[in-house]
Amino acid sequence: MGLFHNIKFFVLCHGMLQLAQLLVSGYLKGSISTIERRYGLSSQKSGILASFNEVGNTVLIVFVSYFGSRVHRPRCIGIGAIIASMAAFLISLPHFISGKYEYTDFKNSTTKQSSGFCQDTSSQTCSEIKSHANNAVFPILLLGQLLLGIGGVPIQPFGISYIDDYANKRNSPFYLGILFAVTVIGPAVGYLLGSVLLRLYVDFDTMSPAEIVLKRDDPRWVGAWWLGFLLAGTLLFLTSLPYLFFPRSMITEVHEEATTECGDKKLKEKKEPVSDTPRDLSLLQFLKKFPYIMLRTLRNPIYLLVVLAQVNLAAMVAGLSTFMPKYIERHFAQTAAFSNLMIGGVNLPIAMLGIMAGGMILRRFNLSVKASAIMCSSAVLLSVIFALPLLFFSCPRQKIARVNHNESYYQNCMACPCSEEAFNPVCGSDGVEFRSPCYAGCKTDTLQNYTDCACVGPPSSPGHAKLGPCANNCSHLLIPFMIFSTLTCVLGSLSQTPSFMMILRTVKTEDKSFALGIQFMLFRVLAFLPAPILYGSAIDTTCILWGKKCKKNTSCHYYNLDYFRQRFLGLMTFFLFGALVFFFLSYLVLRRNDPGQQNKSEQRQSNGTIEKKEMKESKSEIY
């Protein structure tokens, strides 16, 4: 039949394509704090950017449902992947149209004065050219994300339905388990790629190594965020090409056990190709009937409850994948590269093992729909139990002068005006952090060690300061945090494959593609689209000092870490608990509607009737 008529080869190609597609998504989320710093975005804007690819995806999902059984699915997947690869290239464009990254104490050809020390604030002007250039960055990033979402519309729904149609029913859960595991590997590779590339300076392509003076642990450091999109876009384009050669349909896979013995010969039973659903509806008629068909699908209580449980888990994952690197970076005083390494090298691979384990358990024990509901409920319950302690990993409060540590002498210790836009943190010898040497009242700079600082220590004896933020004495909690967060992820991910199989086994065969389309639409509308914005808005409410550029707020410099922890991890626990409730409700509905129990009760009733008849007959014989 050829390589392109083999469902196993399709699973391999689809795994590679999803790896490349989700690599782009993972890399973007791993670079979100770097892009914030580079272009002065708030966490809410970062959340909008992270979720904007769902806009095009959500709008077009209706057409995916209509064309799912009417078009050449593999070819549509390939064309969509090519569009997504172009979108990845577009996202990297802002680096090439904006100027060099400038930060506090950046030395350029027009001025030799350090913005971290005293200066005449009345003479400061805002560059209109740079302001307009940066204003164009955010729309370009949004457009790239929009096209990325449009290109990704057919990839997962068409791929899953194609595999489930032409794979043996016993192997289908295993194949889907592989694909769901790849949905974790892809972002993990993206985070790991970010961990490598963010160690390179953002302008390394236009600056010599001698010109790069910032260190990677400097809070002003910005890595080469743009390079990963060029690499990922290239990989996405290459993995899209095989789909142009797969057939519209193929012979259903034959399982090894599906044999019948005839003398000394074994004849394999072949199934006929799965036929497409009727195509008697026009697109206009389909659009008119879409709300009715959707409501009919949502009337299936198991389908609705399982999808709502998955929506809660998807909302949790969408928020955590976007802002967990930033949480580790801020809460435990780590670099962006290290934070990406923790997520991509620890959390996500172990979550992948959980997804694979869920698929293997489902296949090994051939779990029924009710048993799958029990498994999902138990896994999420354990996940909630391990998530609760994360709320109590608190760090000591940082002392930041004139932000959350206001002493009276800070008002008069500075001998000159200081720029509100300057951000060059220094740590005083008294353990208090200042946003720049000027705010510490420092007068002398000796190899990035500042002396004669009037605001450091008591007014009678000026202290000194060193470049960089003060240590937050919280790094010892990083390992326990990673252990509990990893256990939370792996236990929650056990429910991934069983919950999908619950859906596939509780809807009609002709409604399968449509049910998957509705499922992914609800994912996008209720989880992937609002969750990053919700998480980002919650994080923004904990900011205690915003950056300034041209008298406008940019990215946040300092957060209240207690509020950050409570609101960020509190949302995670809330969504986990919501998933637990819906999985448990699905089990209760299945238990109530279990035909086995009804048959047993009917059998008991019939047995009682038979016994009564036998007693009457025996009595009549006696008399």
C-alpha positions in Angstrom: 0.0 0.0 0.0 2.9 2.3 0.5 4.2 4.3 3.4 1.6 7.1 3.1 -1.2 4.5 3.4 0.0 3.4 6.9 -1.8 4.8 9.9 1.3 4.3 12.0 3.3 6.5 9.7 0.5 9.1 9.9 0.7 9.0 13.8 4.5 9.6 13.5 4.1 12.5 11.1 1.3 14.0 13.2 3.4 13.7 16.4 6.3 15.5 14.7 3.9 18.3 13.4 2.3 18.8 16.8 5.7 18.9 18.3 6.7 21.7 16.0 3.4 23.6 16.3 3.4 23.4 20.1 7.1 24.2 20.2 6.2 27.7 18.9 3.5 28.1 21.6 5.8 26.8 24.4 8.7 29.1 23.2 6.4 32.1 23.2 5.2 31.5 26.7 8.8 30.8 27.9 9.9 34.1 26.4 6.9 36.1 27.7 8.7 37.8 30.6 11.6 38.7 28.2 9.3 40.2 25.7 7.6 42.2 28.5 10.9 43.6 29.5 12.0 44.3 26.0 8.9 46.2 24.9 7.4 47.3 28.2 4.3 45.2 28.3 2.1 44.5 31.3 1.2 41.0 32.3 -2.3 41.6 31.1 -1.0 42.5 27.7 1.2 39.4 27.8 -1.9 37.3 28.6 -3.7 38.8 25.6 -0.8 38.0 23.4 -0.5 34.5 24.7 -4.2 33.8 24.1 -4.7 35.7 20.9 -4.0 32.7 18.7 -7.3 31.3 20.0 -9.2 34.1 18.4 -8.8 32.9 14.8 -9.0 29.3 16.0 -12.4 29.9 17.7 -13.9 31.8 14.7 -13.0 29.0 12.3 -13.8 26.0 14.4 -17.4 26.0 13.1 -16.1 25.6 9.5 -13.8 22.8 10.7 -16.9 21.0 12.1 -18.6 21.4 8.7 -15.7 20.4 6.5 -14.4 17.7 8.8 -15.9 14.9 6.8 -16.1 16.7 3.4 -12.5 17.6 2.7 -9.1 16.0 2.3 -8.1 16.1 6.0 -4.4 15.4 5.7 -4.0 18.0 2.9 -5.9 20.6 5.0 -3.6 19.9 8.0 -0.5 20.5 5.8 -1.8 23.8 4.4 -2.7 25.0 7.9 0.8 24.1 9.1 2.4 26.1 6.3 0.3 29.2 7.4 1.4 28.6 11.0 5.1 28.5 10.0 4.7 31.9 8.2 3.1 33.2 11.4 6.1 32.2 13.5 8.4 34.1 11.1 6.1 37.2 11.5 6.4 37.1 15.3 10.1 37.5 15.1 9.8 40.6 12.9 9.7 43.3 15.7 13.3 42.6 16.5 14.4 43.6 13.0 12.2 46.8 12.7 13.0 48.2 16.2 16.3 49.7 17.3 18.8 48.3 19.7 17.6 47.5 23.2 18.4 50.5 25.5 18.2 50.3 29.3 19.3 52.4 32.3 23.0 53.1 32.0 23.0 52.2 28.3 25.8 54.1 26.6 25.1 55.3 23.1 26.8 57.8 20.8 24.7 60.8 21.7 25.2 60.9 25.5 27.8 59.6 27.9 25.7 60.5 31.0 24.4 57.6 33.1 20.7 57.7 33.8 21.3 55.9 37.0 22.9 58.9 38.6 21.9 62.6 39.1 20.5 64.4 36.0 18.4 67.3 35.1 14.9 65.8 34.7 13.5 69.0 33.2 15.6 68.6 30.0 14.5 65.0 29.4 12.6 64.4 26.1 10.8 61.4 24.8 11.9 60.0 21.4 8.8 60.1 19.2 10.4 57.8 16.6 11.2 55.1 19.2 7.8 55.5 20.7 6.0 54.9 17.4 8.3 51.9 16.6 7.4 50.3 19.9 3.7 51.0 19.4 3.8 49.0 16.2 5.4 46.0 18.0 2.3 44.8 19.9 0.0 44.7 16.8 2.6 42.8 14.8 2.9 40.2 17.6 -0.9 39.9 17.8 -1.2 39.4 14.0 1.4 36.7 14.2 -0.5 34.9 17.0 -3.8 35.3 15.0 -2.3 33.6 11.9 -0.7 31.0 14.1 -4.1 30.2 15.5 -5.7 30.1 12.1 -3.1 27.8 10.7 -3.5 25.5 13.7 -7.3 25.1 13.3 -7.3 21.8 11.4 -4.3 20.2 13.0 -5.6 18.5 16.1 -9.3 17.9 15.4 -8.6 16.5 11.9 -5.6 14.5 13.1 -7.5 12.9 16.0 -10.6 12.0 14.0 -8.4 10.6 11.1 -6.5 8.4 13.5 -9.6 7.3 15.4 -11.3 6.4 12.0 -8.5 4.3 10.6 -6.7 2.9 13.6 -7.8 -0.3 15.3 -10.1 0.4 18.2 -7.8 -1.4 20.6 -4.8 0.6 19.4 -6.6 4.0 19.1 -6.2 4.9 22.9 -2.5 4.1 22.7 -2.0 6.3 19.6 -4.0 9.1 21.1 -1.9 8.8 24.3 1.2 9.3 22.2 -0.3 12.4 20.6 -1.4 13.8 24.0 2.1 13.2 25.3 3.5 15.1 22.3 1.3 18.0 23.3 3.4 18.2 26.4 6.8 17.4 24.7 6.3 20.2 22.2 6.0 23.0 24.8 8.7 21.4 26.9 11.1 21.6 23.9 10.0 25.2 23.4 10.9 26.0 27.0 14.2 24.2 26.7 15.0 26.1 23.5 14.2 29.3 25.4 16.5 28.3 28.2 19.3 28.1 25.6 18.6 31.1 23.4 17.7 33.5 26.3 21.3 33.1 27.4 22.3 35.0 24.2 22.0 38.8 24.3 19.0 40.2 22.3 21.2 42.2 20.0 24.1 39.7 19.6 23.5 39.8 15.8 24.4 43.5 15.6 26.8 44.0 18.6 30.3 42.6 19.2 30.8 40.6 22.4 32.9 43.5 23.8 29.9 45.8 23.6 27.7 43.5 25.6 28.3 44.6 29.2 25.2 43.2 31.0 25.3 39.9 32.8 22.6 37.2 32.5 21.5 37.6 36.1 21.0 41.4 35.7 17.3 42.3 35.9 17.8 44.4 32.8 19.0 41.5 30.7 17.0 40.6 27.6 17.8 37.4 25.8 17.6 36.6 22.0 13.8 35.9 22.1 13.4 36.3 18.4 15.8 33.6 17.3 13.6 30.7 18.5 10.7 31.8 16.3 12.9 31.6 13.2 14.1 28.1 14.1 10.6 26.8 15.1 9.0 28.3 12.0 11.5 26.4 9.8 10.8 23.1 11.6 7.0 23.7 11.3 7.3 24.2 7.5 9.4 21.0 7.0 7.0 18.9 9.1 4.0 20.2 7.1 5.2 18.8 3.7 4.4 15.0 4.2 0.7 15.8 4.7 0.4 16.8 1.0 1.0 13.1 0.1 -1.4 11.2 2.5 -4.6 9.8 1.0 -8.1 11.1 1.8 -8.9 7.7 3.3 -7.2 4.4 4.0 -8.0 0.8 5.0 -8.7 0.5 8.7 -5.7 -0.9 10.6 -6.0 -4.7 11.3 -5.2 -5.9 14.8 -3.0 -9.0 15.3 -5.7 -10.8 17.3 -8.4 -10.3 14.7 -7.9 -13.7 13.1 -10.0 -16.8 12.4 -8.5 -20.2 12.1 -9.5 -22.4 9.1 -7.5 -25.7 9.2 -3.8 -24.8 9.1 -4.5 -21.3 7.7 -5.2 -18.1 9.5 -7.3 -15.6 7.7 -7.1 -11.9 8.8 -10.4 -10.1 9.1 -10.2 -6.7 7.3 -12.6 -4.0 8.1 -14.0 -1.8 5.4 -12.8 1.9 5.3 -14.8 4.2 7.4 -17.1 6.0 5.1 -17.6 9.7 5.4 -20.7 11.2 6.9 -23.4 12.3 4.5 -22.7 15.5 2.7 -26.3 16.5 1.9 -26.2 19.8 3.7 -24.9 22.9 2.1 -22.7 25.3 4.1 -25.5 27.8 4.6 -27.8 25.0 5.8 -25.1 23.7 8.1 -24.6 27.2 9.6 -28.3 27.4 10.3 -28.4 24.0 11.9 -25.2 24.5 13.8 -26.8 25.9 17.0 -29.3 23.1 17.0 -26.7 20.4 16.5 -24.5 21.9 19.2 -27.3 22.0 21.7 -28.1 18.4 20.8 -24.5 17.4 21.4 -24.4 19.3 24.7 -27.5 17.5 25.9 -25.4 14.4 26.3 -24.7 14.8 30.1 -21.5 12.7 30.1 -20.1 14.7 27.2 -21.0 18.0 28.8 -19.6 17.2 32.2 -16.3 15.7 30.9 -15.8 18.7 28.6 -16.4 21.1 31.5 -13.9 19.2 33.6 -11.4 19.4 30.8 -12.1 23.1 30.4 -11.1 23.7 34.0 -7.9 21.7 33.6 -7.1 23.5 30.3 -7.7 26.9 32.0 -5.2 25.9 34.7 -2.6 24.7 32.2 -3.1 27.8 30.0 -2.4 30.2 32.9 0.5 28.1 34.4 2.3 27.6 31.1 2.2 31.3 30.4 3.3 32.7 33.7 4.9 29.9 35.7 8.4 30.8 34.4 7.8 34.4 35.5 6.6 33.2 38.9 9.8 31.1 39.4 11.9 34.1 38.1 10.4 36.6 40.4 9.6 34.5 43.5 12.9 32.6 43.7 15.1 35.3 42.1 16.1 33.1 39.1 17.0 34.0 35.6 14.5 33.6 32.7 16.8 30.9 31.2 16.8 28.9 34.4 13.0 29.3 34.9 12.5 27.9 31.4 14.8 25.0 32.2 12.8 24.1 35.3 9.5 24.0 33.3 10.7 22.4 30.1 13.2 20.0 31.8 11.3 19.0 34.9 7.6 19.8 35.1 6.4 19.1 31.5 8.4 15.8 30.9 7.0 14.3 34.1 3.5 15.5 33.0 4.1 13.7 29.7 4.8 10.5 31.6 1.5 11.0 33.4 -0.4 11.3 30.1 1.4 8.2 28.7 0.7 6.3 32.0 -3.0 7.2 31.7 -3.2 5.9 28.2 -1.4 2.7 29.1 -3.6 2.0 32.1 -6.7 2.6 29.9 -5.4 0.1 27.3 -4.0 -2.5 29.8 -7.2 -2.8 31.9 -9.6 -1.9 29.0 -11.4 0.5 31.3 -15.1 1.1 30.9 -16.5 4.7 30.7 -17.5 4.5 34.4 -14.1 3.2 35.4 -12.5 6.0 33.5 -14.6 8.5 35.4 -13.4 7.0 38.7 -9.8 7.1 37.5 -10.1 10.8 36.4 -11.8 11.8 39.7 -9.2 10.0 41.8 -6.3 11.5 39.9 -7.6 15.1 40.1 -8.4 14.7 43.8 -4.8 13.7 44.5 -3.6 16.6 42.4 -5.6 19.0 44.6 -4.1 17.5 47.7 -0.6 18.2 46.5 -1.4 21.6 45.1 -2.7 23.0 48.5 0.8 23.1 50.2 2.1 25.3 47.4 0.1 28.2 48.7 2.2 28.2 51.9 5.7 28.4 50.3 6.1 32.0 51.3 9.3 34.1 51.0 10.6 36.9 53.3 9.4 40.3 52.5 11.8 42.4 50.3 12.8 45.8 51.5 12.6 48.3 48.6 13.3 51.9 49.4 10.4 54.3 48.7 8.3 51.4 47.5 7.4 49.1 50.4 10.0 50.4 52.9 9.4 54.1 53.5 11.7 55.6 56.0 11.4 59.4 56.7 15.0 60.2 55.8 14.6 58.8 52.2 12.8 62.0 51.4 15.8 64.3 52.0 18.8 62.0 51.5 19.0 62.4 47.7 21.1 65.4 46.7 19.8 65.7 43.2 16.7 64.8 41.0 16.5 61.2 39.9 14.8 59.9 36.7 11.6 58.0 37.3 12.3 55.9 34.2 15.7 54.7 35.5 15.8 51.1 36.6 19.2 49.9 37.7 18.7 48.1 41.0 21.4 48.3 43.7 21.6 46.6 47.1 22.6 48.7 50.0 24.9 47.5 52.7 22.0 47.7 55.1 20.0 45.1 53.1 17.6 47.7 51.5 17.2 47.6 47.7 17.1 50.8 45.6 15.8 51.1 42.1 18.9 53.0 40.9 22.2 54.3 42.4 20.6 57.8 42.3 17.8 56.8 44.6 20.4 55.4 47.0 22.1 58.8 47.1 25.4 57.3 45.7 28.0 59.7 44.4 30.9 57.4 43.3 31.0 54.5 41.0 33.9 52.1 41.3 33.6 49.1 39.0 29.9 48.8 39.7 30.4 49.2 43.4 28.9 52.4 44.7 30.2 54.3 47.7 29.3 57.4 49.7 25.6 56.6 49.4 23.6 59.0 51.6 20.4 56.9 51.6 22.1 53.7 52.7 22.2 53.1 56.4 21.6 55.8 59.1 22.0 59.4 57.9 25.0 60.0 60.2 27.2 57.3 58.3 26.6 56.9 54.6 27.0 53.3 53.4 27.8 51.6 50.1 25.8 49.6 47.6 26.6 46.9 45.0 25.1 46.4 41.6 22.1 44.1 41.4 19.0 43.3 43.5 19.3 42.1 47.1 19.0 38.4 47.7 15.5 37.4 48.8 16.6 34.4 50.8 14.0 32.2 49.2 16.1 29.9 46.9 16.0 27.1 49.4 12.3 26.7 48.8 12.7 26.2 45.1 13.3 22.4 45.3 10.3 21.7 47.5 8.2 23.9 45.3 9.3 22.0 42.2 8.5 18.6 43.9 5.0 19.5 44.8 4.2 21.3 41.6 5.5 18.3 39.6 3.4 15.9 41.6 0.4 18.1 41.0 1.1 18.1 37.2 1.7 14.4 36.9 -1.4 13.3 38.9 -3.6 15.8 37.0 -2.3 14.6 33.6 -3.3 11.0 34.3 -6.9 12.1 33.5 -6.0 13.4 30.0 -6.4 10.3 27.9 -9.2 8.6 29.8 -11.3 11.8 29.7 -10.9 12.0 25.9 -11.8 8.4 25.4 -14.9 9.0 27.6 -16.0 11.5 25.0 -15.2 9.4 22.0 -17.1 6.4 23.5 -20.2 8.3 24.6 -21.1 10.1 21.3 -22.5 8.7 18.1 -20.0 7.7 15.4 -21.4 10.2 12.9 -21.2 13.0 15.5 -17.6 12.2 16.5 -15.8 14.9 14.4 -18.5 17.4 15.3 -18.3 16.6 19.0 -14.5 17.1 18.9 -15.0 20.4 17.1 -17.4 21.6 19.8 -15.0 20.3 22.5 -12.0 22.3 21.1 -14.3 25.4 20.6 -15.3 25.3 24.3 -11.6 24.8 25.2 -10.8 28.0 23.4 -13.7 30.1 24.4 -13.8 29.1 28.1 -10.1 28.2 28.8 -7.3 29.1 26.4 -8.7 32.5 25.5 -9.7 34.0 28.9 -7.3 32.1 31.3 -4.0 33.8 30.4 -5.7 37.2 30.5 -7.3 36.3 33.9 -3.9 35.2 35.3 -2.1 38.2 33.8 -4.7 40.7 35.3 -4.4 39.0 38.7 -0.6 39.3 38.5 -0.8 43.0 37.6 -2.9 43.7 40.7 0.1 42.7 42.8 2.5 45.2 41.2 3.9 47.8 43.6 6.2 49.7 41.2 5.5 50.1 37.5 8.2 51.0 35.0 7.9 54.3 33.2 8.6 55.3 29.6 7.5 58.6 28.1 5.3 59.1 31.2 3.5 55.9 30.5 3.5 52.7 32.5 5.5 49.8 31.0 6.3 46.4 32.6 6.3 46.0 36.4 9.6 46.3 38.3 8.5 45.0 41.7 5.6 42.8 42.9 4.1 42.1 46.3 5.3 38.5 46.4 2.8 37.4 49.0 -0.2 38.6 46.9 1.5 37.2 43.7 1.7 33.7 45.3 -1.8 33.7 46.7 -3.5 34.9 43.5 -1.5 33.0 41.0 -1.5 29.6 42.8 -5.0 30.3 44.2 -6.3 30.4 40.6 -4.5 27.1 39.9 -6.2 25.4 42.9 -9.6 26.8 42.0 -9.5 25.3 38.5 -8.3 22.0 39.8 -11.2 21.8 42.3 -13.6 22.7 39.5 -12.3 19.8 37.4 -12.7 17.4 40.4 -16.4 18.5 40.8 -17.3 17.8 37.1 -15.5 14.5 36.9 -17.2 13.3 40.1 -20.6 14.4 38.7 -19.9 12.5 35.5 -19.3 9.4 37.6 -22.6 9.9 39.5 -24.5 10.2 36.2 -22.8 7.0 34.8 -23.5 5.1 38.0 -27.2 6.1 37.9 -27.5 5.2 34.2 -25.5 2.0 34.4 -27.4 -0.6 32.4 -25.6 -3.3 34.3 -27.1 -2.3 37.6 -30.5 -1.9 36.0 -30.2 -5.4 34.5 -29.2 -6.7 37.9 -32.2 -5.1 39.6 -34.5 -6.4 36.8 -33.0 -9.8 37.2 -33.6 -9.7 41.0 -37.2 -8.7 40.4 -37.7 -11.5 37.8 -36.1 -14.0 40.1 -38.4 -13.0 42.9 -41.4 -13.5 40.5 -40.2 -16.9 39.4 -39.7 -18.0 43.1 -43.2 -16.9 43.9 -44.6 -18.9 40.9 -42.6 -21.9 42.0 -43.9 -21.7 45.5 -47.5 -21.5 44.3 -47.0 -24.5 42.0 -45.5 -26.5 44.8 -48.4 -25.7 47.1 -50.9 -26.8 44.4 -49.0 -30.0 44.0 -49.2 -30.7 47.7 -52.9 -30.1 47.9 
